[in-house]
Amino acid sequence: MKIADIKVLTDGGPWAQHNMPCAKCGKNKAIMQLWDGTFQPCRSCQREGWKTVKIPKFLRRFFRD
């Protein structure tokens, strides 16, 4: 497995360019939330109901590999 080399370009305005693929499908670009710097799945995956969330610490033990 290859680790992605993610690059984000912005001038601090309300836009950004990036090369982060969608975490669900991997075909389209992910959606970057500028207010917190996180990535959400692409629009088509979001229409299917997919979201990226941070699991609370007390629940993480249930989701370990």
C-alpha positions, 0 to 999 in steps of 0.5 A: 500500500502506498501512502498518499502525498497530499498537497493543499494550496490556499492563500487563506481565502475561502478556497483551497486546491488539493489532491486528496482522494475520497476516502470512500470511493477513491475516484473523486476528490474529497471535500475539504472543510476549510474551517477545521481542515478536515476532509469529507467524502465526495459529493456522490458518496455524501448523497449515499449517506457517508460521512467522516467522523471522529470516534470518541475515546471511550468507543475506540476500543470497539473499532480497533483492528 
